[in-house]
Amino acid sequence: METPTSTAEPMLWSGWGDPAKAADLPETLRTLLRDMLDVRAPETPAVSFGEVRLAPVTLSPLVLAELGAVVGAGHVRLDDDARVRHTRGKSTLDLMRVRAGDGSDAPDAVVLPGSHDEVLELLRLCAAHRVAVVPFGGGTSVVGGLVAARDGFAGVVALDLARLNRLISVDTESMTAEMEPGLRTPQAELLLAGHGFTLGHFPQSYEYATLGGFAAARSSGQASAGYGRFDDMVVGMTVATPRGTLDLGRAPKSAAGPDLRQVILGSEGAFGVITSLRLRVRRAPARRIYEGWRFGSFAEGSAALRCLAQEGPVPTVLRLSDETETMIGLARPDELGGLASDAGCLAIVGYEGFEEVKALRERAAAVLSESGGLPLGTEPGESWAHGRYSAPYLRDSLLAAGATVETLETAGFWSGLPRLHDAVRLSLRSSLGSPLVMCHISHVYATGASLYFTVVTAQSGDPLGQWEAAKRSASEAIVAAGGTVSHHHGVGRDHREAYAAEIGELGVEILRGVKDRLDPRGILNPGVLIAP
Ligand SMILES: Cc1cc2nc3c(=O)[nH]c(=O)nc-3n(C[C@H](O)[C@H](O)[C@H](O)COP(=O)(O)OP(=O)(O)OC[C@H]3O[C@@H](n4cnc5c(N)ncnc54)[C@H](O)[C@@H]3O)c2cc1C
């Protein structure tokens, strides 16, 4: 059993990430916002921490004492700091609400269990007292996955899994590691590095998101072409539910009926709390090379990526920015807003591995060249790798400057991708007037790919309503164009209606049936995934 030696700084309560890394807006971006989007400073600046309005704690002292008896009184927190930091997630809407002083979704208490058995006991108590429970990993949900419906409940607790942060064991022969859900990615990587392994999961939320959150929301990292999505990495898991324990995954693959792991993956805390994961690991690579390729158009670049995804060789990182994103420089955060003069679309192609990297790179280069790509060398790739986690810090500065910036993502089959790309852009433009809409192919498969959109627009007098309406219509456009409402962010509350449209009434009934069996009193994340 190994525990991490370092923990990251607590996340900024009103924005993203480590407060020490707050980013100023480059002058080029300020000009762009003013001249292109007519962005003006907001009339009301963000509130200070002390001005966030929290609802009074409704949980009775008796219930709080019982929770404390399970985890130890020091692990039940009622202070404003803990409550504010466990209010919602990190979507732009979440940030706007808290910056406006709205702490109405704050949990009554934050409870930190230290073992699977403690989680089981907490769930039993909360069911008995009808207390809603929000499993809380890194708090980086961008789909409203951390907001519980309060109606009919005696109160809400955030079940923070940070103390479940051990590497339990490594099976070097099977190349799997059993790890606890509260491990943040840097901690997990550090522990695995001690054994020469890596997970290879590098989402943009890398610094703060946890293993449990990745499994619960079916996350996908920036190197998914090579290492796979997080749900591909999960070979086993233990889940605490109000009805008892589920131990899933006794073999890598099985024909023994439907795979119940798939019921828990993506269930976003609505069916149970993941208390340990058995994960496939890879040997930590000795070589990493990232490079840039330019294509004449998004269509040409997409065809090249499809060719690699279908015929191989498949690089570890494979992404392609559309013309607008290439022009703004989003794929090269160090030069953001510099308005690249050469037209076309930038692809970032990365290789991680060992001796085979050289040959792989040569074979992939031949395919990319034959598909019309122009090699740009490693400089754009290194620039991308250097700035890959910095964009979320800029979002805070953009918000403060009066711009709404948000991302949304989908996936579809290759044949439907152009239609999906057009449909989302059209919908965002018709809702928002003249926003800046950028897109890249973020994850590729043999049969299709994921499209990841970044939208920047001037804030209206009601920025929350403005984005809610735009997001609703974009989700409808995605479903109508045959895409999925989420490739890797999950459902939460924000995508609930669109998800229901995607799976149909019968699909929702199946989920409701599972929930009723595992969580008969409906205490787990009420309102997330399916309507309460
Ligand atoms: C700036 C930014 C960048 C992002 N980039 C990416 C990206 O590149 N790729 C990507 O996939 N996602 C990305 N995300 C989304 C987010 O990081 C992922 O959804 C991630 O999986 C959430 O992990 P978390 O630990 O923060 O979970 P949380 O946000 O704490 O929880 C997410 C959901 O899972 C539930 N949950 C958490 N832990 C458990 C558990 N142990 N058992 C059961 N349920 C649990 C919660 O109740 C909630 O519904 C990004 C988010 C932000 C803010």
PDBQT file of the ligand as one rigid body, heavy atoms in Angstrom, charges set to zero:
ROOT
HETATM    1  C1  LIG A 601     -10.615  22.916 -17.344  1.00  0.00    +0.000 C 
HETATM    2  C2  LIG A 601     -11.174  21.552 -17.532  1.00  0.00    +0.000 A 
HETATM    3  C3  LIG A 601     -10.635  20.703 -18.474  1.00  0.00    +0.000 A 
HETATM    4  C4  LIG A 601     -11.171  19.433 -18.661  1.00  0.00    +0.000 A 
HETATM    5  N1  LIG A 601     -10.598  18.606 -19.578  1.00  0.00    +0.000 NA
HETATM    6  C5  LIG A 601     -11.074  17.355 -19.732  1.00  0.00    +0.000 A 
HETATM    7  C6  LIG A 601     -10.479  16.466 -20.658  1.00  0.00    +0.000 A 
HETATM    8  O1  LIG A 601      -9.507  16.791 -21.335  1.00  0.00    +0.000 OA
HETATM    9  N2  LIG A 601     -10.998  15.225 -20.769  1.00  0.00    +0.000 N 
HETATM   10  C7  LIG A 601     -12.045  14.817 -19.996  1.00  0.00    +0.000 A 
HETATM   11  O2  LIG A 601     -12.457  13.684 -20.113  1.00  0.00    +0.000 OA
HETATM   12  N3  LIG A 601     -12.649  15.658 -19.143  1.00  0.00    +0.000 NA
HETATM   13  C8  LIG A 601     -12.190  16.897 -18.972  1.00  0.00    +0.000 A 
HETATM   14  N4  LIG A 601     -12.779  17.740 -18.078  1.00  0.00    +0.000 N 
HETATM   15  C9  LIG A 601     -13.946  17.283 -17.312  1.00  0.00    +0.000 C 
HETATM   16  C10 LIG A 601     -13.604  16.619 -15.966  1.00  0.00    +0.000 C 
HETATM   17  O3  LIG A 601     -12.278  16.861 -15.592  1.00  0.00    +0.000 OA
HETATM   18  C11 LIG A 601     -13.843  15.136 -16.080  1.00  0.00    +0.000 C 
HETATM   19  O4  LIG A 601     -15.234  14.909 -16.178  1.00  0.00    +0.000 OA
HETATM   20  C12 LIG A 601     -13.324  14.304 -14.902  1.00  0.00    +0.000 C 
HETATM   21  O5  LIG A 601     -13.595  12.957 -15.194  1.00  0.00    +0.000 OA
HETATM   22  C13 LIG A 601     -13.932  14.651 -13.581  1.00  0.00    +0.000 C 
HETATM   23  O6  LIG A 601     -13.111  14.106 -12.562  1.00  0.00    +0.000 OA
HETATM   24  P1  LIG A 601     -13.211  14.641 -11.062  1.00  0.00    +0.000 P 
HETATM   25  O7  LIG A 601     -12.357  13.796 -10.215  1.00  0.00    +0.000 OA
HETATM   26  O8  LIG A 601     -12.978  16.079 -11.000  1.00  0.00    +0.000 OA
HETATM   27  O9  LIG A 601     -14.719  14.305 -10.747  1.00  0.00    +0.000 OA
HETATM   28  P2  LIG A 601     -15.826  15.236 -10.113  1.00  0.00    +0.000 P 
HETATM   29  O10 LIG A 601     -16.004  16.447 -10.918  1.00  0.00    +0.000 OA
HETATM   30  O11 LIG A 601     -15.576  15.409  -8.664  1.00  0.00    +0.000 OA
HETATM   31  O12 LIG A 601     -17.078  14.274 -10.326  1.00  0.00    +0.000 OA
HETATM   32  C14 LIG A 601     -17.578  14.001 -11.603  1.00  0.00    +0.000 C 
HETATM   33  C15 LIG A 601     -18.823  13.111 -11.464  1.00  0.00    +0.000 C 
HETATM   34  O13 LIG A 601     -18.454  11.829 -10.985  1.00  0.00    +0.000 OA
HETATM   35  C16 LIG A 601     -18.994  11.566  -9.692  1.00  0.00    +0.000 C 
HETATM   36  N5  LIG A 601     -17.909  10.937  -8.935  1.00  0.00    +0.000 N 
HETATM   37  C17 LIG A 601     -16.695  11.452  -8.627  1.00  0.00    +0.000 A 
HETATM   38  N6  LIG A 601     -15.958  10.528  -7.983  1.00  0.00    +0.000 NA
HETATM   39  C18 LIG A 601     -16.720   9.407  -7.888  1.00  0.00    +0.000 A 
HETATM   40  C19 LIG A 601     -16.531   8.119  -7.326  1.00  0.00    +0.000 A 
HETATM   41  N7  LIG A 601     -15.399   7.758  -6.724  1.00  0.00    +0.000 N 
HETATM   42  N8  LIG A 601     -17.548   7.223  -7.405  1.00  0.00    +0.000 NA
HETATM   43  C20 LIG A 601     -18.701   7.538  -8.011  1.00  0.00    +0.000 A 
HETATM   44  N9  LIG A 601     -18.941   8.750  -8.552  1.00  0.00    +0.000 NA
HETATM   45  C21 LIG A 601     -17.960   9.669  -8.488  1.00  0.00    +0.000 A 
HETATM   46  C22 LIG A 601     -19.442  12.904  -9.149  1.00  0.00    +0.000 C 
HETATM   47  O14 LIG A 601     -20.530  12.796  -8.271  1.00  0.00    +0.000 OA
HETATM   48  C23 LIG A 601     -19.801  13.659 -10.424  1.00  0.00    +0.000 C 
HETATM   49  O15 LIG A 601     -21.103  13.345 -10.837  1.00  0.00    +0.000 OA
HETATM   50  C24 LIG A 601     -12.276  19.017 -17.884  1.00  0.00    +0.000 A 
HETATM   51  C25 LIG A 601     -12.798  19.877 -16.925  1.00  0.00    +0.000 A 
HETATM   52  C26 LIG A 601     -12.259  21.130 -16.741  1.00  0.00    +0.000 A 
HETATM   53  C27 LIG A 601     -12.836  22.031 -15.700  1.00  0.00    +0.000 C 
ENDROOT
TORSDOF 0
